[in-house]
Amino acid sequence: MPLQIVTQQVKIESTAAPISAHLAIPAGSGQFPGIIVLQEIFGVNTHIRAVTERIASLGYVAIAPALFDRFAPGLDLGYTGADVELGRSYAQKTSASQLLSDIQAAIDYLKTLPQVQPHFGCVGFCFGGHVAYLAATLPDIAVTASFYGAGITTYTPGGGEPSVSQTGSIAGTMYMFFGMDDRSIPPEQIAQIDAALTQNNIPHQIWQYPGAEHGFNCDLRASYNSTAAESAWQHVEELFQQLTATQ
Protein backbone atom coordinates (compact mmCIF):
# COMPACT_ATOMS: atom_id res chain seq x y z
CA MET A 1 0.00 0.00 0.00
CA PRO A 2 1.59 3.33 -1.06
CA LEU A 3 2.11 5.78 1.78
CA GLN A 4 0.53 9.21 1.91
CA ILE A 5 3.09 11.91 1.20
CA VAL A 6 3.62 15.64 1.54
CA THR A 7 5.53 17.72 -0.98
CA GLN A 8 7.15 21.14 -1.04
CA GLN A 9 9.61 23.27 -2.95
CA VAL A 10 12.76 23.93 -0.97
CA LYS A 11 16.07 25.75 -1.40
CA ILE A 12 19.33 23.93 -0.83
CA GLU A 13 22.64 25.67 -0.23
CA SER A 14 25.21 24.70 -2.82
CA THR A 15 28.58 26.19 -3.70
CA ALA A 16 27.89 28.80 -6.38
CA ALA A 17 24.38 29.73 -5.24
CA PRO A 18 21.30 28.12 -3.68
CA ILE A 19 19.19 25.97 -6.00
CA SER A 20 15.59 24.86 -5.73
CA ALA A 21 14.46 21.27 -5.29
CA HIS A 22 11.25 19.26 -5.20
CA LEU A 23 10.95 17.42 -1.89
CA ALA A 24 8.56 14.56 -1.11
CA ILE A 25 8.26 13.00 2.36
CA PRO A 26 6.01 10.23 3.70
CA ALA A 27 3.31 11.77 5.88
CA GLY A 28 3.20 11.10 9.60
CA SER A 29 5.96 9.98 11.92
CA GLY A 30 8.95 7.85 11.09
CA GLN A 31 12.43 7.96 9.63
CA PHE A 32 13.29 6.91 6.10
CA PRO A 33 16.32 6.57 3.79
CA GLY A 34 16.96 9.43 1.37
CA ILE A 35 16.87 9.24 -2.42
CA ILE A 36 18.26 11.87 -4.82
CA VAL A 37 16.31 12.05 -8.10
CA LEU A 38 18.32 13.37 -11.04
CA GLN A 39 16.44 15.08 -13.83
CA GLU A 40 16.43 14.69 -17.58
CA ILE A 41 17.39 17.68 -19.75
CA PHE A 42 13.80 18.89 -19.34
CA GLY A 43 14.21 20.15 -15.79
CA VAL A 44 12.33 19.10 -12.67
CA ASN A 45 9.20 18.76 -14.76
CA THR A 46 5.95 16.86 -14.33
CA HIS A 47 7.60 13.48 -14.90
CA ILE A 48 10.49 14.03 -12.50
CA ARG A 49 8.17 15.36 -9.79
CA ALA A 50 5.95 12.30 -10.27
CA VAL A 51 8.93 9.96 -9.94
CA THR A 52 10.05 11.78 -6.79
CA GLU A 53 6.60 11.43 -5.28
CA ARG A 54 6.33 7.78 -6.29
CA ILE A 55 9.58 7.03 -4.50
CA ALA A 56 8.39 8.85 -1.38
CA SER A 57 5.18 6.81 -1.38
CA LEU A 58 7.33 3.68 -1.09
CA GLY A 59 8.86 4.89 2.18
CA TYR A 60 11.75 7.19 1.29
CA VAL A 61 12.44 10.89 1.55
CA ALA A 62 13.02 11.87 -2.06
CA ILE A 63 14.45 15.11 -3.41
CA ALA A 64 14.97 16.30 -6.99
CA PRO A 65 17.47 19.18 -7.17
CA ALA A 66 17.00 21.58 -10.09
CA LEU A 67 20.37 21.08 -11.74
CA PHE A 68 19.84 23.90 -14.27
CA ASP A 69 18.47 26.36 -11.72
CA ARG A 70 21.29 28.91 -11.98
CA PHE A 71 20.66 29.62 -15.66
CA ALA A 72 17.10 28.34 -16.13
CA PRO A 73 15.18 28.79 -12.86
CA GLY A 74 11.88 26.95 -12.70
CA LEU A 75 12.58 25.00 -15.90
CA ASP A 76 9.67 22.68 -16.71
CA LEU A 77 9.86 21.53 -20.32
CA GLY A 78 7.84 19.09 -22.38
CA TYR A 79 9.16 16.79 -25.09
CA THR A 80 8.92 18.67 -28.37
CA GLY A 81 11.91 19.06 -30.67
CA ALA A 82 12.31 22.64 -29.47
CA ASP A 83 12.25 21.46 -25.85
CA VAL A 84 14.97 18.92 -26.61
CA GLU A 85 17.21 21.54 -28.18
CA LEU A 86 16.68 23.97 -25.31
CA GLY A 87 17.28 21.30 -22.70
CA ARG A 88 20.47 20.19 -24.41
CA SER A 89 21.74 23.77 -24.46
CA TYR A 90 21.31 23.94 -20.69
CA ALA A 91 22.97 20.56 -20.13
CA GLN A 92 26.01 21.82 -22.04
CA LYS A 93 26.41 24.60 -19.47
CA THR A 94 26.93 22.17 -16.60
CA SER A 95 30.15 20.69 -15.24
CA ALA A 96 30.77 17.48 -13.36
CA SER A 97 32.22 19.33 -10.39
CA GLN A 98 29.21 21.61 -10.01
CA LEU A 99 26.75 18.76 -10.50
CA LEU A 100 28.47 16.73 -7.80
CA SER A 101 28.48 19.75 -5.52
CA ASP A 102 24.74 20.20 -6.02
CA ILE A 103 24.04 16.52 -5.37
CA GLN A 104 26.13 16.57 -2.21
CA ALA A 105 24.25 19.71 -1.16
CA ALA A 106 20.97 17.82 -1.61
CA ILE A 107 22.30 14.97 0.52
CA ASP A 108 23.48 17.41 3.19
CA TYR A 109 20.06 19.06 3.17
CA LEU A 110 18.36 15.69 3.72
CA LYS A 111 20.68 15.03 6.64
CA THR A 112 19.17 18.04 8.42
CA LEU A 113 15.64 16.61 8.26
CA PRO A 114 14.40 14.64 11.27
CA GLN A 115 12.56 12.23 8.92
CA VAL A 116 15.78 11.09 7.24
CA GLN A 117 18.01 8.18 8.21
CA PRO A 118 21.66 8.40 7.07
CA HIS A 119 21.25 5.92 4.20
CA PHE A 120 21.22 7.35 0.68
CA GLY A 121 20.70 6.33 -2.91
CA CYS A 122 20.06 8.03 -6.21
CA VAL A 123 18.22 7.49 -9.47
CA GLY A 124 18.67 9.41 -12.70
CA PHE A 125 17.12 9.50 -16.15
CA CYS A 126 18.62 10.51 -19.52
CA PHE A 127 21.02 13.37 -18.65
CA GLY A 128 20.40 12.42 -15.04
CA GLY A 129 21.25 8.81 -15.85
CA HIS A 130 24.72 9.95 -16.85
CA VAL A 131 24.98 12.23 -13.83
CA ALA A 132 23.90 9.35 -11.58
CA TYR A 133 27.00 7.46 -12.68
CA LEU A 134 29.08 10.35 -11.37
CA ALA A 135 26.93 10.69 -8.24
CA ALA A 136 27.69 7.06 -7.43
CA THR A 137 31.26 8.16 -6.64
CA LEU A 138 30.06 10.18 -3.64
CA PRO A 139 30.76 8.32 -0.39
CA ASP A 140 27.20 8.85 0.90
CA ILE A 141 25.58 7.12 -2.10
CA ALA A 142 25.16 3.41 -1.37
CA VAL A 143 22.89 2.45 -4.31
CA THR A 144 22.44 4.00 -7.75
CA ALA A 145 19.89 3.40 -10.52
CA SER A 146 20.86 4.84 -13.90
CA PHE A 147 18.30 4.96 -16.72
CA TYR A 148 19.59 5.36 -20.30
CA GLY A 149 22.43 7.74 -19.51
CA ALA A 150 24.10 8.56 -22.81
CA GLY A 151 27.75 9.48 -23.27
CA ILE A 152 29.17 7.83 -20.14
CA THR A 153 32.00 6.35 -22.20
CA THR A 154 32.60 9.38 -24.43
CA TYR A 155 32.48 12.57 -22.33
CA THR A 156 31.88 14.14 -18.94
CA PRO A 157 29.87 17.32 -18.32
CA GLY A 158 32.11 20.35 -18.63
CA GLY A 159 34.90 18.42 -20.32
CA GLY A 160 37.66 16.07 -19.24
CA GLU A 161 38.05 12.32 -19.24
CA PRO A 162 34.82 10.38 -19.95
CA SER A 163 32.75 9.64 -16.87
CA VAL A 164 33.47 5.92 -17.18
CA SER A 165 37.02 6.77 -16.07
CA GLN A 166 35.60 7.44 -12.59
CA THR A 167 34.24 3.91 -12.22
CA GLY A 168 36.87 2.93 -9.65
CA SER A 169 35.53 5.57 -7.26
CA ILE A 170 31.96 4.24 -7.23
CA ALA A 171 31.09 3.61 -3.62
CA GLY A 172 28.16 1.18 -3.77
CA THR A 173 25.87 -0.90 -5.98
CA MET A 174 24.97 0.16 -9.54
CA TYR A 175 21.85 -0.86 -11.49
CA MET A 176 21.59 0.33 -15.10
CA PHE A 177 18.74 0.23 -17.60
CA PHE A 178 18.95 0.64 -21.36
CA GLY A 179 16.64 0.27 -24.35
CA MET A 180 18.05 -1.88 -27.12
CA ASP A 181 16.48 0.47 -29.70
CA ASP A 182 18.09 3.57 -28.12
CA ARG A 183 20.16 5.03 -30.96
CA SER A 184 21.98 7.39 -28.57
CA ILE A 185 23.64 4.53 -26.66
CA PRO A 186 25.29 1.91 -28.92
CA PRO A 187 25.63 -1.64 -27.55
CA GLU A 188 29.41 -1.39 -27.54
CA GLN A 189 29.20 1.51 -25.07
CA ILE A 190 27.05 -0.55 -22.72
CA ALA A 191 29.59 -3.37 -23.00
CA GLN A 192 32.38 -0.93 -22.14
CA ILE A 193 30.51 0.25 -19.04
CA ASP A 194 29.87 -3.34 -17.96
CA ALA A 195 33.55 -4.17 -18.42
CA ALA A 196 34.64 -1.15 -16.37
CA LEU A 197 32.26 -2.02 -13.53
CA THR A 198 33.41 -5.64 -13.58
CA GLN A 199 37.10 -4.73 -13.69
CA ASN A 200 36.67 -2.45 -10.68
CA ASN A 201 34.65 -5.04 -8.73
CA ILE A 202 31.60 -2.76 -8.48
CA PRO A 203 28.45 -4.72 -7.57
CA HIS A 204 26.18 -4.11 -10.54
CA GLN A 205 23.50 -5.37 -12.86
CA ILE A 206 22.60 -4.11 -16.33
CA TRP A 207 19.27 -4.67 -18.05
CA GLN A 208 18.75 -4.15 -21.79
CA TYR A 209 15.17 -4.15 -23.01
CA PRO A 210 14.33 -5.26 -26.56
CA GLY A 211 12.10 -2.84 -28.47
CA ALA A 212 12.66 -0.05 -25.93
CA GLU A 213 13.91 3.36 -27.01
CA HIS A 214 15.48 6.28 -25.18
CA GLY A 215 13.13 7.61 -22.50
CA PHE A 216 11.18 4.37 -22.20
CA ASN A 217 10.36 4.97 -18.54
CA CYS A 218 8.50 8.25 -19.08
CA ASP A 219 4.79 7.81 -19.73
CA LEU A 220 4.59 11.36 -21.12
CA ARG A 221 6.92 10.53 -24.01
CA ALA A 222 6.12 8.80 -27.28
CA SER A 223 8.93 6.35 -26.50
CA TYR A 224 7.21 5.08 -23.34
CA ASN A 225 7.39 1.29 -23.11
CA SER A 226 5.23 -0.01 -20.29
CA THR A 227 6.77 -3.50 -20.27
CA ALA A 228 10.31 -2.20 -19.95
CA ALA A 229 9.30 0.55 -17.50
CA GLU A 230 7.47 -1.81 -15.17
CA SER A 231 10.32 -4.32 -15.18
CA ALA A 232 12.94 -1.64 -14.54
CA TRP A 233 10.92 -0.11 -11.72
CA GLN A 234 10.65 -3.47 -9.94
CA HIS A 235 14.43 -3.69 -9.98
CA VAL A 236 14.72 -0.11 -8.68
CA GLU A 237 12.48 -1.01 -5.76
CA GLU A 238 14.63 -4.08 -5.04
CA LEU A 239 17.76 -1.92 -5.15
CA PHE A 240 16.39 0.72 -2.80
CA GLN A 241 15.33 -1.98 -0.34
CA GLN A 242 19.04 -2.52 0.28
CA LEU A 243 18.98 0.80 2.11
CA THR A 244 16.35 -0.37 4.57
CA ALA A 245 18.20 -3.66 5.03
CA THR A 246 21.20 -1.70 6.37
CA GLN A 247 19.19 -0.13 9.20
C-alpha positions in Angstrom: 0.0 0.0 0.0 1.6 3.3 -1.1 2.1 5.8 1.8 0.5 9.2 1.9 3.1 11.9 1.2 3.6 15.6 1.5 5.5 17.7 -1.0 7.2 21.1 -1.0 9.6 23.3 -3.0 12.8 23.9 -1.0 16.1 25.7 -1.4 19.3 23.9 -0.8 22.6 25.7 -0.2 25.2 24.7 -2.8 28.6 26.2 -3.7 27.9 28.8 -6.4 24.4 29.7 -5.2 21.3 28.1 -3.7 19.2 26.0 -6.0 15.6 24.9 -5.7 14.5 21.3 -5.3 11.3 19.3 -5.2 10.9 17.4 -1.9 8.6 14.6 -1.1 8.3 13.0 2.4 6.0 10.2 3.7 3.3 11.8 5.9 3.2 11.1 9.6 6.0 10.0 11.9 9.0 7.8 11.1 12.4 8.0 9.6 13.3 6.9 6.1 16.3 6.6 3.8 17.0 9.4 1.4 16.9 9.2 -2.4 18.3 11.9 -4.8 16.3 12.0 -8.1 18.3 13.4 -11.0 16.4 15.1 -13.8 16.4 14.7 -17.6 17.4 17.7 -19.7 13.8 18.9 -19.3 14.2 20.1 -15.8 12.3 19.1 -12.7 9.2 18.8 -14.8 5.9 16.9 -14.3 7.6 13.5 -14.9 10.5 14.0 -12.5 8.2 15.4 -9.8 6.0 12.3 -10.3 8.9 10.0 -9.9 10.1 11.8 -6.8 6.6 11.4 -5.3 6.3 7.8 -6.3 9.6 7.0 -4.5 8.4 8.8 -1.4 5.2 6.8 -1.4 7.3 3.7 -1.1 8.9 4.9 2.2 11.8 7.2 1.3 12.4 10.9 1.6 13.0 11.9 -2.1 14.5 15.1 -3.4 15.0 16.3 -7.0 17.5 19.2 -7.2 17.0 21.6 -10.1 20.4 21.1 -11.7 19.8 23.9 -14.3 18.5 26.4 -11.7 21.3 28.9 -12.0 20.7 29.6 -15.7 17.1 28.3 -16.1 15.2 28.8 -12.9 11.9 27.0 -12.7 12.6 25.0 -15.9 9.7 22.7 -16.7 9.9 21.5 -20.3 7.8 19.1 -22.4 9.2 16.8 -25.1 8.9 18.7 -28.4 11.9 19.1 -30.7 12.3 22.6 -29.5 12.2 21.5 -25.8 15.0 18.9 -26.6 17.2 21.5 -28.2 16.7 24.0 -25.3 17.3 21.3 -22.7 20.5 20.2 -24.4 21.7 23.8 -24.5 21.3 23.9 -20.7 23.0 20.6 -20.1 26.0 21.8 -22.0 26.4 24.6 -19.5 26.9 22.2 -16.6 30.1 20.7 -15.2 30.8 17.5 -13.4 32.2 19.3 -10.4 29.2 21.6 -10.0 26.7 18.8 -10.5 28.5 16.7 -7.8 28.5 19.8 -5.5 24.7 20.2 -6.0 24.0 16.5 -5.4 26.1 16.6 -2.2 24.2 19.7 -1.2 21.0 17.8 -1.6 22.3 15.0 0.5 23.5 17.4 3.2 20.1 19.1 3.2 18.4 15.7 3.7 20.7 15.0 6.6 19.2 18.0 8.4 15.6 16.6 8.3 14.4 14.6 11.3 12.6 12.2 8.9 15.8 11.1 7.2 18.0 8.2 8.2 21.7 8.4 7.1 21.2 5.9 4.2 21.2 7.4 0.7 20.7 6.3 -2.9 20.1 8.0 -6.2 18.2 7.5 -9.5 18.7 9.4 -12.7 17.1 9.5 -16.2 18.6 10.5 -19.5 21.0 13.4 -18.7 20.4 12.4 -15.0 21.2 8.8 -15.8 24.7 10.0 -16.9 25.0 12.2 -13.8 23.9 9.4 -11.6 27.0 7.5 -12.7 29.1 10.3 -11.4 26.9 10.7 -8.2 27.7 7.1 -7.4 31.3 8.2 -6.6 30.1 10.2 -3.6 30.8 8.3 -0.4 27.2 8.8 0.9 25.6 7.1 -2.1 25.2 3.4 -1.4 22.9 2.5 -4.3 22.4 4.0 -7.8 19.9 3.4 -10.5 20.9 4.8 -13.9 18.3 5.0 -16.7 19.6 5.4 -20.3 22.4 7.7 -19.5 24.1 8.6 -22.8 27.7 9.5 -23.3 29.2 7.8 -20.1 32.0 6.3 -22.2 32.6 9.4 -24.4 32.5 12.6 -22.3 31.9 14.1 -18.9 29.9 17.3 -18.3 32.1 20.4 -18.6 34.9 18.4 -20.3 37.7 16.1 -19.2 38.1 12.3 -19.2 34.8 10.4 -19.9 32.7 9.6 -16.9 33.5 5.9 -17.2 37.0 6.8 -16.1 35.6 7.4 -12.6 34.2 3.9 -12.2 36.9 2.9 -9.6 35.5 5.6 -7.3 32.0 4.2 -7.2 31.1 3.6 -3.6 28.2 1.2 -3.8 25.9 -0.9 -6.0 25.0 0.2 -9.5 21.9 -0.9 -11.5 21.6 0.3 -15.1 18.7 0.2 -17.6 19.0 0.6 -21.4 16.6 0.3 -24.3 18.0 -1.9 -27.1 16.5 0.5 -29.7 18.1 3.6 -28.1 20.2 5.0 -31.0 22.0 7.4 -28.6 23.6 4.5 -26.7 25.3 1.9 -28.9 25.6 -1.6 -27.6 29.4 -1.4 -27.5 29.2 1.5 -25.1 27.0 -0.6 -22.7 29.6 -3.4 -23.0 32.4 -0.9 -22.1 30.5 0.3 -19.0 29.9 -3.3 -18.0 33.5 -4.2 -18.4 34.6 -1.1 -16.4 32.3 -2.0 -13.5 33.4 -5.6 -13.6 37.1 -4.7 -13.7 36.7 -2.5 -10.7 34.7 -5.0 -8.7 31.6 -2.8 -8.5 28.5 -4.7 -7.6 26.2 -4.1 -10.5 23.5 -5.4 -12.9 22.6 -4.1 -16.3 19.3 -4.7 -18.0 18.8 -4.2 -21.8 15.2 -4.1 -23.0 14.3 -5.3 -26.6 12.1 -2.8 -28.5 12.7 -0.1 -25.9 13.9 3.4 -27.0 15.5 6.3 -25.2 13.1 7.6 -22.5 11.2 4.4 -22.2 10.4 5.0 -18.5 8.5 8.3 -19.1 4.8 7.8 -19.7 4.6 11.4 -21.1 6.9 10.5 -24.0 6.1 8.8 -27.3 8.9 6.3 -26.5 7.2 5.1 -23.3 7.4 1.3 -23.1 5.2 0.0 -20.3 6.8 -3.5 -20.3 10.3 -2.2 -19.9 9.3 0.5 -17.5 7.5 -1.8 -15.2 10.3 -4.3 -15.2 12.9 -1.6 -14.5 10.9 -0.1 -11.7 10.7 -3.5 -9.9 14.4 -3.7 -10.0 14.7 -0.1 -8.7 12.5 -1.0 -5.8 14.6 -4.1 -5.0 17.8 -1.9 -5.1 16.4 0.7 -2.8 15.3 -2.0 -0.3 19.0 -2.5 0.3 19.0 0.8 2.1 16.4 -0.4 4.6 18.2 -3.7 5.0 21.2 -1.7 6.4 19.2 -0.1 9.2 
